[in-house]
Amino acid sequence: MPEAHESLSHLDVDGRRIAVKSLPAAQGTSGPGLFWLGGFMSDMAGSKAEHLASLAGGHGLANVRFDYSGHGISGGAFDEGTISRWLNEAQAVFEATTQGPQIVIGSSMGGWLALLLARELKKRGQSARLKALVLIAPAPDFTEDLMWLQFPENVRTQILEQGRFLKPSDYGDTPYTITRELIEDGRTNLLLGAPFSVGCPVRILQGGVDEDVPWQHALRLVTCLAEDDVVFSLIKDGDHRLSRPQDLELLSAAVTAFL
């Protein structure tokens, strides 16, 4: 049987050129596909995304990963991005490129988008499209709880009056552009204020020394998913990225448990 190879394509979403890498399922494979949602200012060439593509290929599974607008090799400007815009792109890619049940893996902001995608599918009566959610340091509501509420007064004033703030990044020389639109749009997508259900199993991998998304924040999500099958795994010495070899092994185990 010939080995399947990833293909790069582009999807137009409201005039934005979204780059998508797709790996088809091997002939005769009936398992779920894998669908990757990356984090804020990350791209589909990261170590976790690459690891999952390799994992899918080894099991003959379909795999889809993509870059949000303003990220990686997709078009659009990062500072025009919002949670609603990136969610819209995730929904469009999901609908255009996947078939049958999917294991949706979301990292950091991608965890928030995965939950919003699951909630939308449930509203449509399409929860059967989800085999499971595997969330890595999920950051629902991060624009409000982990940004706005943590910013000093002078930064909030700058965002309100000038429309943006350049937040230094711990992962590179390029600062994060935090816009007023990102903050205000985030408030329309908040999840942690009340219980909700996504209609499928949820597995959470969280680092105990994560300085970007504290484990207490991720644990709040568990309390909101009271109706769902949820397992929260704390990696005591894990950071936000959770991309060490031992972390990737835990990710593999969480995903393959649903095959």
Contacts in CASP RR format, 6 or more apart in sequence:
PFRMAT RR
TARGET T0000
AUTHOR 0000-0000-0000
METHOD contacts of the structure
MODEL  1
MPEAHESLSHLDVDGRRIAVKSLPAAQGTSGPGLFWLGGFMSDMAGSKAE
HLASLAGGHGLANVRFDYSGHGISGGAFDEGTISRWLNEAQAVFEATTQG
PQIVIGSSMGGWLALLLARELKKRGQSARLKALVLIAPAPDFTEDLMWLQ
FPENVRTQILEQGRFLKPSDYGDTPYTITRELIEDGRTNLLLGAPFSVGC
PVRILQGGVDEDVPWQHALRLVTCLAEDDVVFSLIKDGDHRLSRPQDLEL
LSAAVTAFL
1 26 0 8 1.000
1 27 0 8 1.000
4 23 0 8 1.000
4 24 0 8 1.000
4 25 0 8 1.000
4 26 0 8 1.000
4 57 0 8 1.000
4 60 0 8 1.000
5 23 0 8 1.000
6 21 0 8 1.000
6 22 0 8 1.000
6 23 0 8 1.000
6 53 0 8 1.000
6 63 0 8 1.000
7 21 0 8 1.000
7 22 0 8 1.000
7 23 0 8 1.000
8 19 0 8 1.000
8 20 0 8 1.000
8 21 0 8 1.000
9 19 0 8 1.000
9 20 0 8 1.000
9 22 0 8 1.000
10 17 0 8 1.000
10 18 0 8 1.000
10 19 0 8 1.000
10 20 0 8 1.000
11 17 0 8 1.000
11 18 0 8 1.000
11 20 0 8 1.000
11 66 0 8 1.000
11 92 0 8 1.000
11 93 0 8 1.000
11 96 0 8 1.000
11 97 0 8 1.000
12 18 0 8 1.000
13 69 0 8 1.000
13 88 0 8 1.000
13 89 0 8 1.000
13 92 0 8 1.000
13 93 0 8 1.000
14 88 0 8 1.000
16 69 0 8 1.000
16 74 0 8 1.000
16 75 0 8 1.000
16 76 0 8 1.000
16 89 0 8 1.000
17 74 0 8 1.000
17 75 0 8 1.000
17 76 0 8 1.000
18 66 0 8 1.000
18 67 0 8 1.000
18 68 0 8 1.000
18 69 0 8 1.000
18 74 0 8 1.000
18 75 0 8 1.000
18 89 0 8 1.000
18 92 0 8 1.000
18 93 0 8 1.000
19 44 0 8 1.000
19 66 0 8 1.000
19 67 0 8 1.000
19 72 0 8 1.000
19 73 0 8 1.000
19 74 0 8 1.000
19 75 0 8 1.000
20 64 0 8 1.000
20 65 0 8 1.000
20 66 0 8 1.000
20 93 0 8 1.000
20 97 0 8 1.000
21 44 0 8 1.000
21 53 0 8 1.000
21 64 0 8 1.000
21 65 0 8 1.000
21 66 0 8 1.000
22 62 0 8 1.000
22 63 0 8 1.000
22 64 0 8 1.000
22 97 0 8 1.000
23 53 0 8 1.000
23 56 0 8 1.000
23 57 0 8 1.000
23 61 0 8 1.000
23 62 0 8 1.000
23 63 0 8 1.000
23 64 0 8 1.000
24 62 0 8 1.000
25 31 0 8 1.000
25 33 0 8 1.000
25 60 0 8 1.000
25 61 0 8 1.000
25 62 0 8 1.000
26 57 0 8 1.000
26 60 0 8 1.000
26 61 0 8 1.000
29 59 0 8 1.000
29 60 0 8 1.000
29 61 0 8 1.000
31 59 0 8 1.000
31 61 0 8 1.000
31 101 0 8 1.000
31 259 0 8 1.000
32 61 0 8 1.000
32 100 0 8 1.000
32 101 0 8 1.000
32 102 0 8 1.000
32 103 0 8 1.000
32 131 0 8 1.000
32 132 0 8 1.000
32 258 0 8 1.000
32 259 0 8 1.000
33 56 0 8 1.000
33 61 0 8 1.000
33 62 0 8 1.000
33 63 0 8 1.000
33 64 0 8 1.000
33 98 0 8 1.000
33 100 0 8 1.000
33 101 0 8 1.000
33 102 0 8 1.000
33 103 0 8 1.000
33 131 0 8 1.000
34 52 0 8 1.000
34 55 0 8 1.000
34 56 0 8 1.000
34 61 0 8 1.000
34 62 0 8 1.000
34 63 0 8 1.000
34 64 0 8 1.000
34 102 0 8 1.000
34 103 0 8 1.000
34 105 0 8 1.000
34 255 0 8 1.000
35 63 0 8 1.000
35 64 0 8 1.000
35 65 0 8 1.000
35 94 0 8 1.000
35 98 0 8 1.000
35 102 0 8 1.000
35 103 0 8 1.000
35 104 0 8 1.000
35 105 0 8 1.000
36 44 0 8 1.000
36 48 0 8 1.000
36 49 0 8 1.000
36 52 0 8 1.000
36 53 0 8 1.000
36 63 0 8 1.000
36 64 0 8 1.000
36 65 0 8 1.000
36 66 0 8 1.000
36 105 0 8 1.000
36 106 0 8 1.000
37 90 0 8 1.000
37 104 0 8 1.000
37 105 0 8 1.000
37 106 0 8 1.000
37 107 0 8 1.000
37 110 0 8 1.000
37 111 0 8 1.000
37 113 0 8 1.000
37 114 0 8 1.000
37 117 0 8 1.000
38 44 0 8 1.000
38 49 0 8 1.000
38 68 0 8 1.000
38 106 0 8 1.000
38 107 0 8 1.000
38 108 0 8 1.000
38 109 0 8 1.000
38 110 0 8 1.000
39 106 0 8 1.000
39 107 0 8 1.000
39 108 0 8 1.000
39 109 0 8 1.000
39 110 0 8 1.000
39 111 0 8 1.000
40 108 0 8 1.000
40 109 0 8 1.000
40 139 0 8 1.000
40 142 0 8 1.000
40 176 0 8 1.000
41 71 0 8 1.000
41 78 0 8 1.000
41 169 0 8 1.000
41 171 0 8 1.000
41 174 0 8 1.000
41 176 0 8 1.000
42 71 0 8 1.000
42 107 0 8 1.000
42 108 0 8 1.000
43 49 0 8 1.000
43 67 0 8 1.000
43 71 0 8 1.000
43 72 0 8 1.000
43 73 0 8 1.000
44 65 0 8 1.000
44 66 0 8 1.000
44 67 0 8 1.000
44 72 0 8 1.000
45 72 0 8 1.000
46 243 0 8 1.000
47 241 0 8 1.000
47 243 0 8 1.000
47 248 0 8 1.000
48 105 0 8 1.000
48 107 0 8 1.000
48 136 0 8 1.000
48 241 0 8 1.000
48 242 0 8 1.000
48 243 0 8 1.000
48 248 0 8 1.000
48 251 0 8 1.000
49 65 0 8 1.000
51 248 0 8 1.000
51 251 0 8 1.000
51 252 0 8 1.000
52 63 0 8 1.000
52 65 0 8 1.000
52 105 0 8 1.000
52 251 0 8 1.000
52 255 0 8 1.000
53 63 0 8 1.000
53 65 0 8 1.000
55 61 0 8 1.000
55 252 0 8 1.000
55 255 0 8 1.000
55 256 0 8 1.000
56 62 0 8 1.000
56 63 0 8 1.000
57 63 0 8 1.000
59 256 0 8 1.000
59 259 0 8 1.000
61 259 0 8 1.000
62 98 0 8 1.000
62 99 0 8 1.000
64 93 0 8 1.000
64 94 0 8 1.000
64 97 0 8 1.000
64 98 0 8 1.000
66 74 0 8 1.000
66 89 0 8 1.000
66 90 0 8 1.000
66 93 0 8 1.000
67 73 0 8 1.000
67 74 0 8 1.000
68 74 0 8 1.000
68 81 0 8 1.000
68 86 0 8 1.000
68 89 0 8 1.000
68 90 0 8 1.000
69 75 0 8 1.000
69 76 0 8 1.000
69 77 0 8 1.000
69 78 0 8 1.000
69 80 0 8 1.000
69 81 0 8 1.000
69 85 0 8 1.000
69 86 0 8 1.000
69 89 0 8 1.000
70 76 0 8 1.000
70 77 0 8 1.000
70 78 0 8 1.000
70 80 0 8 1.000
70 81 0 8 1.000
71 78 0 8 1.000
78 177 0 8 1.000
79 164 0 8 1.000
79 177 0 8 1.000
79 179 0 8 1.000
80 181 0 8 1.000
81 179 0 8 1.000
81 181 0 8 1.000
81 182 0 8 1.000
82 181 0 8 1.000
82 182 0 8 1.000
82 185 0 8 1.000
82 186 0 8 1.000
83 109 0 8 1.000
83 112 0 8 1.000
83 113 0 8 1.000
83 116 0 8 1.000
83 143 0 8 1.000
83 182 0 8 1.000
83 185 0 8 1.000
83 186 0 8 1.000
83 188 0 8 1.000
83 189 0 8 1.000
84 185 0 8 1.000
84 186 0 8 1.000
84 188 0 8 1.000
84 189 0 8 1.000
85 185 0 8 1.000
86 109 0 8 1.000
86 113 0 8 1.000
87 113 0 8 1.000
87 116 0 8 1.000
87 117 0 8 1.000
87 189 0 8 1.000
90 113 0 8 1.000
90 117 0 8 1.000
91 117 0 8 1.000
91 120 0 8 1.000
94 102 0 8 1.000
94 117 0 8 1.000
98 129 0 8 1.000
100 129 0 8 1.000
101 128 0 8 1.000
101 129 0 8 1.000
101 130 0 8 1.000
101 131 0 8 1.000
102 129 0 8 1.000
102 130 0 8 1.000
102 131 0 8 1.000
103 131 0 8 1.000
103 132 0 8 1.000
103 133 0 8 1.000
103 134 0 8 1.000
103 255 0 8 1.000
103 258 0 8 1.000
104 114 0 8 1.000
104 117 0 8 1.000
104 118 0 8 1.000
104 130 0 8 1.000
104 132 0 8 1.000
104 133 0 8 1.000
104 134 0 8 1.000
105 114 0 8 1.000
105 133 0 8 1.000
105 134 0 8 1.000
105 135 0 8 1.000
105 136 0 8 1.000
105 251 0 8 1.000
105 255 0 8 1.000
106 113 0 8 1.000
106 114 0 8 1.000
106 133 0 8 1.000
106 134 0 8 1.000
106 135 0 8 1.000
106 136 0 8 1.000
106 138 0 8 1.000
107 135 0 8 1.000
107 136 0 8 1.000
107 137 0 8 1.000
108 136 0 8 1.000
108 137 0 8 1.000
108 138 0 8 1.000
108 139 0 8 1.000
108 142 0 8 1.000
108 212 0 8 1.000
108 213 0 8 1.000
108 240 0 8 1.000
109 139 0 8 1.000
109 142 0 8 1.000
110 138 0 8 1.000
110 139 0 8 1.000
111 133 0 8 1.000
111 135 0 8 1.000
111 136 0 8 1.000
111 138 0 8 1.000
111 139 0 8 1.000
111 140 0 8 1.000
112 138 0 8 1.000
112 139 0 8 1.000
112 140 0 8 1.000
112 141 0 8 1.000
112 142 0 8 1.000
112 189 0 8 1.000
112 191 0 8 1.000
114 133 0 8 1.000
114 135 0 8 1.000
114 138 0 8 1.000
115 133 0 8 1.000
115 135 0 8 1.000
115 138 0 8 1.000
115 140 0 8 1.000
115 191 0 8 1.000
115 198 0 8 1.000
115 221 0 8 1.000
116 189 0 8 1.000
116 191 0 8 1.000
118 127 0 8 1.000
118 130 0 8 1.000
118 133 0 8 1.000
118 198 0 8 1.000
118 199 0 8 1.000
118 200 0 8 1.000
119 191 0 8 1.000
119 196 0 8 1.000
119 198 0 8 1.000
121 127 0 8 1.000
121 129 0 8 1.000
121 130 0 8 1.000
122 197 0 8 1.000
122 198 0 8 1.000
122 199 0 8 1.000
127 198 0 8 1.000
127 199 0 8 1.000
127 200 0 8 1.000
130 198 0 8 1.000
130 199 0 8 1.000
130 200 0 8 1.000
131 200 0 8 1.000
131 201 0 8 1.000
131 258 0 8 1.000
132 200 0 8 1.000
132 201 0 8 1.000
132 202 0 8 1.000
132 203 0 8 1.000
132 258 0 8 1.000
133 198 0 8 1.000
133 200 0 8 1.000
133 201 0 8 1.000
133 202 0 8 1.000
133 203 0 8 1.000
134 202 0 8 1.000
134 203 0 8 1.000
134 205 0 8 1.000
134 251 0 8 1.000
134 254 0 8 1.000
134 255 0 8 1.000
135 202 0 8 1.000
135 203 0 8 1.000
135 204 0 8 1.000
135 205 0 8 1.000
135 218 0 8 1.000
135 221 0 8 1.000
136 205 0 8 1.000
136 206 0 8 1.000
136 242 0 8 1.000
136 251 0 8 1.000
137 205 0 8 1.000
137 206 0 8 1.000
137 207 0 8 1.000
137 210 0 8 1.000
137 212 0 8 1.000
137 213 0 8 1.000
137 218 0 8 1.000
137 240 0 8 1.000
137 242 0 8 1.000
138 204 0 8 1.000
138 206 0 8 1.000
138 213 0 8 1.000
138 218 0 8 1.000
138 221 0 8 1.000
139 146 0 8 1.000
139 212 0 8 1.000
139 213 0 8 1.000
139 217 0 8 1.000
139 218 0 8 1.000
140 190 0 8 1.000
140 191 0 8 1.000
140 192 0 8 1.000
140 221 0 8 1.000
141 186 0 8 1.000
141 190 0 8 1.000
141 191 0 8 1.000
141 192 0 8 1.000
142 213 0 8 1.000
143 182 0 8 1.000
143 183 0 8 1.000
143 185 0 8 1.000
143 186 0 8 1.000
143 187 0 8 1.000
144 183 0 8 1.000
144 186 0 8 1.000
144 187 0 8 1.000
144 190 0 8 1.000
145 192 0 8 1.000
145 217 0 8 1.000
146 212 0 8 1.000
146 213 0 8 1.000
146 217 0 8 1.000
147 167 0 8 1.000
147 178 0 8 1.000
147 183 0 8 1.000
148 156 0 8 1.000
148 183 0 8 1.000
151 159 0 8 1.000
151 165 0 8 1.000
155 165 0 8 1.000
158 164 0 8 1.000
158 165 0 8 1.000
159 165 0 8 1.000
159 178 0 8 1.000
159 179 0 8 1.000
159 180 0 8 1.000
159 183 0 8 1.000
160 180 0 8 1.000
163 179 0 8 1.000
163 180 0 8 1.000
163 181 0 8 1.000
164 177 0 8 1.000
164 178 0 8 1.000
164 179 0 8 1.000
164 180 0 8 1.000
165 177 0 8 1.000
165 178 0 8 1.000
166 175 0 8 1.000
166 176 0 8 1.000
166 177 0 8 1.000
166 178 0 8 1.000
167 175 0 8 1.000
167 176 0 8 1.000
167 177 0 8 1.000
167 178 0 8 1.000
168 175 0 8 1.000
168 176 0 8 1.000
169 175 0 8 1.000
169 176 0 8 1.000
170 211 0 8 1.000
170 212 0 8 1.000
191 221 0 8 1.000
191 224 0 8 1.000
192 220 0 8 1.000
192 221 0 8 1.000
192 224 0 8 1.000
193 224 0 8 1.000
194 224 0 8 1.000
195 223 0 8 1.000
195 224 0 8 1.000
195 225 0 8 1.000
195 226 0 8 1.000
195 227 0 8 1.000
196 224 0 8 1.000
196 225 0 8 1.000
197 225 0 8 1.000
197 226 0 8 1.000
197 227 0 8 1.000
197 228 0 8 1.000
198 225 0 8 1.000
198 228 0 8 1.000
199 227 0 8 1.000
199 228 0 8 1.000
200 228 0 8 1.000
200 229 0 8 1.000
201 228 0 8 1.000
201 229 0 8 1.000
201 230 0 8 1.000
201 231 0 8 1.000
201 258 0 8 1.000
202 225 0 8 1.000
202 228 0 8 1.000
202 229 0 8 1.000
202 230 0 8 1.000
202 231 0 8 1.000
203 230 0 8 1.000
203 231 0 8 1.000
203 233 0 8 1.000
203 254 0 8 1.000
203 257 0 8 1.000
204 218 0 8 1.000
204 221 0 8 1.000
204 222 0 8 1.000
204 230 0 8 1.000
204 231 0 8 1.000
204 232 0 8 1.000
204 233 0 8 1.000
205 233 0 8 1.000
205 235 0 8 1.000
205 242 0 8 1.000
205 247 0 8 1.000
205 250 0 8 1.000
205 251 0 8 1.000
205 254 0 8 1.000
206 213 0 8 1.000
206 215 0 8 1.000
206 218 0 8 1.000
206 219 0 8 1.000
206 232 0 8 1.000
206 233 0 8 1.000
206 234 0 8 1.000
206 235 0 8 1.000
207 215 0 8 1.000
207 234 0 8 1.000
207 235 0 8 1.000
207 236 0 8 1.000
207 237 0 8 1.000
207 238 0 8 1.000
207 239 0 8 1.000
207 240 0 8 1.000
207 242 0 8 1.000
208 215 0 8 1.000
208 234 0 8 1.000
208 235 0 8 1.000
208 236 0 8 1.000
208 237 0 8 1.000
208 238 0 8 1.000
209 236 0 8 1.000
209 237 0 8 1.000
209 238 0 8 1.000
209 239 0 8 1.000
210 238 0 8 1.000
210 239 0 8 1.000
210 240 0 8 1.000
211 239 0 8 1.000
211 240 0 8 1.000
212 240 0 8 1.000
213 240 0 8 1.000
215 234 0 8 1.000
218 232 0 8 1.000
219 232 0 8 1.000
222 230 0 8 1.000
222 232 0 8 1.000
233 250 0 8 1.000
233 254 0 8 1.000
235 242 0 8 1.000
235 247 0 8 1.000
235 250 0 8 1.000
238 244 0 8 1.000
238 247 0 8 1.000
241 247 0 8 1.000
242 250 0 8 1.000
242 251 0 8 1.000
END
